[in-house]
Amino acid sequence: MKGILGIVLFLLTLCFGTASAFSADLKTISSEAEKGDSIVRSGYGQIVYTMTRVDSLSARTKQKDQELTSSLLPGQTMIIQNYTEVFIDMSFDGPRIRNDISTIFNCPDGTSFSSHWLSSYDGNQTEELHLDSLGPNGFITPRGYVRTENVIRVHQYDPRYYGNAVFNVPVATFVGGLCREGSLENIRISGEETIDGIVCDIVEADVAKSDKAYKVWLAAEYNYRPVKYELRTSEGLEEVINSFKQYGDVWFPEMITVQKYYFDGKQFVIEKRMTLDVDDRFEVNSVLEREVFDIDFPRGLSVYDFRTGENYIKE
Protein backbone atom coordinates (compact mmCIF):
# COMPACT_ATOMS: atom_id res chain seq x y z
CA MET A 1 0.00 0.00 0.00
CA LYS A 2 2.79 2.39 0.89
CA GLY A 3 4.46 1.56 -2.42
CA ILE A 4 1.31 2.43 -4.38
CA LEU A 5 0.83 5.64 -2.40
CA GLY A 6 4.44 6.62 -3.09
CA ILE A 7 3.97 6.10 -6.81
CA VAL A 8 0.78 8.20 -6.79
CA LEU A 9 2.50 11.03 -4.89
CA PHE A 10 5.46 10.87 -7.29
CA LEU A 11 3.16 11.13 -10.31
CA LEU A 12 1.24 14.04 -8.79
CA THR A 13 4.49 15.85 -8.00
CA LEU A 14 5.79 15.19 -11.47
CA CYS A 15 2.67 16.53 -13.16
CA PHE A 16 1.79 19.54 -11.04
CA GLY A 17 5.24 20.37 -9.74
CA THR A 18 6.76 20.36 -13.24
CA ALA A 19 3.99 22.52 -14.68
CA SER A 20 4.49 25.06 -11.93
CA ALA A 21 8.26 25.05 -12.46
CA PHE A 22 7.82 25.60 -16.20
CA SER A 23 5.50 28.54 -15.59
CA ALA A 24 8.02 30.15 -13.23
CA ASP A 25 10.84 29.53 -15.69
CA LEU A 26 8.92 31.19 -18.52
CA LYS A 27 8.44 34.25 -16.35
CA THR A 28 12.15 34.31 -15.56
CA ILE A 29 13.08 33.90 -19.21
CA SER A 30 10.71 36.70 -20.20
CA SER A 31 12.10 39.03 -17.54
CA GLU A 32 15.75 38.35 -18.37
CA ALA A 33 15.12 38.37 -22.13
CA GLU A 34 13.56 41.82 -21.87
CA LYS A 35 16.93 43.14 -20.70
CA GLY A 36 18.66 41.48 -23.63
CA ASP A 37 16.05 42.85 -26.04
CA SER A 38 16.84 46.45 -25.13
CA ILE A 39 20.57 46.39 -24.43
CA VAL A 40 21.68 46.92 -28.06
CA ARG A 41 21.15 50.61 -28.87
CA SER A 42 23.50 51.37 -31.77
CA GLY A 43 26.08 49.82 -34.04
CA TYR A 44 28.03 50.14 -37.24
CA GLY A 45 30.30 48.04 -39.46
CA GLN A 46 30.33 45.75 -42.47
CA ILE A 47 28.14 42.72 -43.05
CA VAL A 48 28.38 40.19 -45.89
CA TYR A 49 25.15 38.52 -46.99
CA THR A 50 24.96 35.50 -49.30
CA MET A 51 21.99 33.66 -50.79
CA THR A 52 22.30 30.28 -52.50
CA ARG A 53 19.50 28.37 -54.21
CA VAL A 54 20.69 24.95 -53.10
CA ASP A 55 17.86 23.17 -54.92
CA SER A 56 18.20 25.14 -58.19
CA LEU A 57 18.64 22.05 -60.40
CA SER A 58 15.66 20.03 -59.14
CA ALA A 59 12.61 19.40 -61.31
CA ARG A 60 10.47 21.20 -58.74
CA THR A 61 12.54 24.40 -58.89
CA LYS A 62 12.80 24.32 -62.69
CA GLN A 63 9.02 24.04 -62.91
CA LYS A 64 8.56 27.01 -60.56
CA ASP A 65 11.02 29.06 -62.63
CA GLN A 66 9.15 28.14 -65.80
CA GLU A 67 5.84 29.21 -64.25
CA LEU A 68 7.33 32.59 -63.31
CA THR A 69 8.91 33.32 -66.69
CA SER A 70 5.89 32.15 -68.69
CA SER A 71 3.76 34.92 -67.16
CA LEU A 72 6.01 37.72 -68.46
CA LEU A 73 4.71 40.18 -71.00
CA PRO A 74 6.52 40.75 -74.33
CA GLY A 75 9.66 42.77 -73.75
CA GLN A 76 9.84 41.90 -70.04
CA THR A 77 12.81 40.05 -68.54
CA MET A 78 13.03 38.22 -65.23
CA ILE A 79 16.43 37.67 -63.64
CA ILE A 80 16.57 34.42 -61.67
CA GLN A 81 19.41 34.34 -59.15
CA ASN A 82 21.13 31.13 -58.07
CA TYR A 83 23.73 32.93 -55.97
CA THR A 84 23.80 36.48 -54.66
CA GLU A 85 26.52 38.20 -52.64
CA VAL A 86 25.82 41.50 -50.89
CA PHE A 87 28.26 43.79 -49.05
CA ILE A 88 26.57 46.10 -46.54
CA ASP A 89 28.01 49.00 -44.59
CA MET A 90 25.39 49.33 -41.85
CA SER A 91 24.83 52.00 -39.20
CA PHE A 92 21.94 52.17 -36.73
CA ASP A 93 21.09 54.26 -33.69
CA GLY A 94 17.62 53.88 -32.24
CA PRO A 95 15.12 54.40 -35.09
CA ARG A 96 17.80 55.79 -37.41
CA ILE A 97 19.42 53.41 -39.87
CA ARG A 98 21.67 53.58 -42.91
CA ASN A 99 22.65 50.83 -45.34
CA ASP A 100 25.19 51.25 -48.13
CA ILE A 101 24.63 48.11 -50.19
CA SER A 102 26.76 46.70 -53.01
CA THR A 103 25.26 43.62 -54.67
CA ILE A 104 26.59 41.13 -57.21
CA PHE A 105 23.93 38.98 -58.90
CA ASN A 106 25.01 35.75 -60.63
CA CYS A 107 22.45 34.33 -63.06
CA PRO A 108 21.98 30.72 -64.26
CA ASP A 109 23.05 31.64 -67.81
CA GLY A 110 26.47 32.75 -66.56
CA THR A 111 25.83 36.49 -66.76
CA SER A 112 26.07 38.81 -63.79
CA PHE A 113 25.16 42.37 -62.88
CA SER A 114 25.72 44.64 -59.92
CA SER A 115 23.99 47.44 -58.06
CA HIS A 116 25.00 49.99 -55.45
CA TRP A 117 22.31 51.50 -53.23
CA LEU A 118 22.67 54.03 -50.43
CA SER A 119 19.62 54.20 -48.16
CA SER A 120 19.19 56.16 -44.95
CA TYR A 121 16.36 56.96 -42.55
CA ASP A 122 17.24 59.76 -40.11
CA GLY A 123 14.07 59.55 -38.03
CA ASN A 124 12.19 62.05 -40.20
CA GLN A 125 12.66 60.99 -43.80
CA THR A 126 14.24 58.36 -46.05
CA GLU A 127 16.83 59.26 -48.67
CA GLU A 128 17.93 56.76 -51.32
CA LEU A 129 20.65 56.89 -53.97
CA HIS A 130 20.58 54.06 -56.52
CA LEU A 131 23.51 53.27 -58.82
CA ASP A 132 22.81 50.22 -60.98
CA SER A 133 24.84 48.59 -63.74
CA LEU A 134 23.57 46.01 -66.21
CA GLY A 135 25.38 43.99 -68.85
CA PRO A 136 28.94 44.04 -70.17
CA ASN A 137 28.74 47.73 -71.14
CA GLY A 138 28.34 48.74 -67.48
CA PHE A 139 25.23 50.81 -68.16
CA ILE A 140 24.71 53.07 -65.13
CA THR A 141 21.45 54.72 -64.14
CA PRO A 142 21.79 57.00 -61.09
CA ARG A 143 18.56 57.94 -59.33
CA GLY A 144 17.60 59.62 -56.05
CA TYR A 145 14.46 59.32 -53.93
CA VAL A 146 13.09 61.13 -50.87
CA ARG A 147 10.06 60.07 -48.82
CA THR A 148 8.69 60.47 -45.30
CA GLU A 149 8.26 56.84 -44.27
CA ASN A 150 11.04 54.38 -43.51
CA VAL A 151 11.01 51.97 -46.46
CA ILE A 152 14.52 50.54 -46.06
CA ARG A 153 14.22 46.79 -46.56
CA VAL A 154 16.73 45.66 -44.00
CA HIS A 155 15.34 42.42 -42.57
CA GLN A 156 17.41 40.07 -44.70
CA TYR A 157 20.58 42.13 -44.09
CA ASP A 158 20.02 43.09 -40.44
CA PRO A 159 21.62 40.76 -37.85
CA ARG A 160 19.20 42.08 -35.21
CA TYR A 161 16.24 40.67 -37.16
CA TYR A 162 17.45 37.06 -36.89
CA GLY A 163 19.97 37.07 -34.05
CA ASN A 164 18.66 39.49 -31.40
CA ALA A 165 15.06 38.45 -31.93
CA VAL A 166 12.85 35.71 -33.39
CA PHE A 167 12.13 36.99 -36.90
CA ASN A 168 12.28 40.57 -35.56
CA VAL A 169 9.98 39.83 -32.61
CA PRO A 170 11.71 40.60 -29.27
CA VAL A 171 12.33 37.41 -27.29
CA ALA A 172 10.31 38.63 -24.29
CA THR A 173 7.40 39.43 -26.61
CA PHE A 174 7.67 36.00 -28.20
CA VAL A 175 7.68 34.21 -24.84
CA GLY A 176 4.71 36.41 -23.91
CA GLY A 177 2.64 34.99 -26.76
CA LEU A 178 3.22 36.98 -29.96
CA CYS A 179 5.18 36.08 -33.10
CA ARG A 180 5.64 37.25 -36.68
CA GLU A 181 2.56 35.32 -37.78
CA GLY A 182 0.28 36.49 -34.94
CA SER A 183 -0.63 34.93 -31.60
CA LEU A 184 1.03 31.94 -29.96
CA GLU A 185 -0.58 29.27 -27.82
CA ASN A 186 0.58 26.26 -25.81
CA ILE A 187 3.86 28.02 -24.96
CA ARG A 188 6.04 25.67 -22.96
CA ILE A 189 9.57 24.76 -21.97
CA SER A 190 10.15 21.34 -23.48
CA GLY A 191 13.68 20.65 -22.36
CA GLU A 192 17.31 21.67 -22.25
CA GLU A 193 20.07 21.14 -24.80
CA THR A 194 23.74 22.10 -25.12
CA ILE A 195 24.74 23.58 -28.47
CA ASP A 196 28.46 24.21 -29.06
CA GLY A 197 29.03 24.18 -25.31
CA ILE A 198 26.20 26.64 -24.56
CA VAL A 199 23.32 25.41 -22.41
CA CYS A 200 19.96 26.38 -23.94
CA ASP A 201 16.38 26.26 -22.69
CA ILE A 202 14.07 24.96 -25.42
CA VAL A 203 10.81 26.89 -25.74
CA GLU A 204 8.10 25.53 -28.03
CA ALA A 205 4.84 27.15 -29.09
CA ASP A 206 2.07 26.76 -31.66
CA VAL A 207 0.87 29.55 -33.92
CA ALA A 208 -2.83 30.06 -33.24
CA LYS A 209 -5.28 28.89 -35.92
CA SER A 210 -2.58 27.35 -38.12
CA ASP A 211 -0.42 24.28 -38.58
CA LYS A 212 2.73 26.28 -37.78
CA ALA A 213 4.87 25.56 -34.72
CA TYR A 214 8.00 27.17 -33.25
CA LYS A 215 10.93 25.62 -31.45
CA VAL A 216 13.46 28.08 -29.99
CA TRP A 217 16.77 27.42 -28.21
CA LEU A 218 17.49 30.32 -25.80
CA ALA A 219 20.84 30.77 -24.06
CA ALA A 220 20.79 32.32 -20.58
CA GLU A 221 24.52 33.01 -21.00
CA TYR A 222 23.69 35.28 -23.96
CA ASN A 223 20.90 37.25 -22.22
CA TYR A 224 18.45 34.68 -23.60
CA ARG A 225 19.32 35.32 -27.23
CA PRO A 226 18.18 32.62 -29.69
CA VAL A 227 21.07 30.31 -30.56
CA LYS A 228 18.73 28.44 -32.88
CA TYR A 229 15.07 28.41 -33.84
CA GLU A 230 12.74 26.63 -36.23
CA LEU A 231 9.36 27.39 -37.74
CA ARG A 232 7.78 24.18 -38.97
CA THR A 233 4.66 23.63 -41.09
CA SER A 234 3.19 20.69 -42.97
CA GLU A 235 4.77 22.05 -46.16
CA GLY A 236 8.19 23.22 -45.02
CA LEU A 237 10.69 24.29 -42.40
CA GLU A 238 12.58 27.54 -41.79
CA GLU A 239 15.67 27.21 -39.60
CA VAL A 240 17.91 29.93 -38.12
CA ILE A 241 21.28 29.20 -36.48
CA ASN A 242 23.19 31.98 -34.68
CA SER A 243 26.63 32.40 -33.17
CA PHE A 244 27.45 35.40 -30.99
CA LYS A 245 30.34 37.68 -30.06
CA GLN A 246 30.61 39.54 -26.77
CA TYR A 247 30.94 43.34 -26.69
CA GLY A 248 31.36 44.20 -23.01
CA ASP A 249 28.08 43.10 -21.43
CA VAL A 250 26.36 42.80 -24.83
CA TRP A 251 26.07 39.71 -27.01
CA PHE A 252 25.61 40.46 -30.71
CA PRO A 253 25.41 38.03 -33.67
CA GLU A 254 28.63 37.32 -35.56
CA MET A 255 27.33 34.63 -37.97
CA ILE A 256 23.77 33.80 -38.96
CA THR A 257 22.62 30.95 -41.19
CA VAL A 258 19.03 30.80 -42.43
CA GLN A 259 17.91 27.65 -44.24
CA LYS A 260 14.55 27.07 -45.89
CA TYR A 261 13.26 23.57 -46.61
CA TYR A 262 10.25 22.13 -48.41
CA PHE A 263 8.55 18.80 -47.69
CA ASP A 264 8.59 16.42 -50.68
CA GLY A 265 6.16 13.95 -49.15
CA LYS A 266 8.87 11.93 -47.41
CA GLN A 267 11.40 14.35 -45.94
CA PHE A 268 12.44 17.99 -45.69
CA VAL A 269 14.66 19.04 -48.61
CA ILE A 270 16.79 22.20 -48.38
CA GLU A 271 15.75 24.79 -50.95
CA LYS A 272 17.64 27.98 -50.04
CA ARG A 273 20.46 28.99 -47.72
CA MET A 274 21.23 32.55 -46.58
CA THR A 275 24.13 33.69 -44.42
CA LEU A 276 25.01 36.92 -42.63
CA ASP A 277 28.66 37.33 -41.66
CA VAL A 278 29.28 40.26 -39.30
CA ASP A 279 32.77 41.74 -39.59
CA ASP A 280 35.05 41.33 -36.55
CA ARG A 281 35.49 45.12 -36.44
CA PHE A 282 31.76 45.76 -36.02
CA GLU A 283 31.10 48.25 -33.20
CA VAL A 284 28.14 47.96 -30.80
CA ASN A 285 26.71 50.76 -28.63
CA SER A 286 29.16 53.35 -29.95
CA VAL A 287 28.27 57.02 -30.34
CA LEU A 288 27.20 57.89 -33.91
CA GLU A 289 27.01 61.46 -35.18
CA ARG A 290 23.76 62.53 -36.79
CA GLU A 291 25.62 63.32 -40.03
CA VAL A 292 26.19 59.57 -40.52
CA PHE A 293 22.55 59.31 -41.57
CA ASP A 294 22.72 62.06 -44.21
CA ILE A 295 23.13 61.15 -47.89
CA ASP A 296 24.68 63.83 -50.09
CA PHE A 297 23.05 63.66 -53.51
CA PRO A 298 25.63 64.50 -56.22
CA ARG A 299 25.07 67.59 -58.34
CA GLY A 300 22.99 66.90 -61.44
CA LEU A 301 21.24 63.84 -59.96
CA SER A 302 17.60 63.27 -60.92
CA VAL A 303 15.62 63.04 -57.65
CA TYR A 304 11.98 62.04 -57.18
CA ASP A 305 10.28 63.38 -54.05
CA PHE A 306 7.40 61.11 -52.98
CA ARG A 307 6.22 63.75 -50.52
CA THR A 308 5.35 66.23 -53.26
CA GLY A 309 5.17 63.98 -56.32
CA GLU A 310 7.77 66.16 -58.03
CA ASN A 311 10.97 65.30 -59.87
CA TYR A 312 13.92 67.69 -59.75
CA ILE A 313 17.60 67.91 -60.64
CA LYS A 314 19.98 68.34 -57.73
CA GLU A 315 21.80 71.67 -58.06
PyMOL commands that set and color helices and strands:
alter all, ss='L'
color gray80, all
select helices_A, chain A and resi 2-38+59-70+159-163+171-175+220-222+290-293
alter helices_A, ss='H'
color red, helices_A
select strands_A, chain A and resi 42-52+83-93+96-106+112-121+126-134+139-147+178-179+182-195+198-207+213-219+225-232+236-247+250-263+268-278+283-284+302-305+310-313
alter strands_A, ss='S'
color yellow, strands_A
deselect
rebuild
show_as cartoon
